[in-house]
Amino acid sequence: MAKLKKWEIEFKELEDKYYPIHWYVEEDEIKMFDKNQTPIPQNHKVYQNEIQFCYQQIREHMIFEDEICCP
């Protein structure tokens, strides 16, 4: 079995701790919550990694609430 790279380990840890993520738009701001319904602050790495996906869903599909799951 191949040894995992550092970024792969970090990604897996984030995935296990936070995903699936629920997000929605409230008062022109995107709110994100982890799998335990704990708010994810805007300065958090997970929020920063996923915000563009949320914008894309809004822009391309007019989706204002959804869930982000890892494969």
Beta strands, then each sheet from edge to edge (+ up, - down):
strand 1: 21-26
strand 2: 29-33
strand 3: 39-40
strand 4: 65-68
sheet 1: 3+ 2- 1+ 4-
end
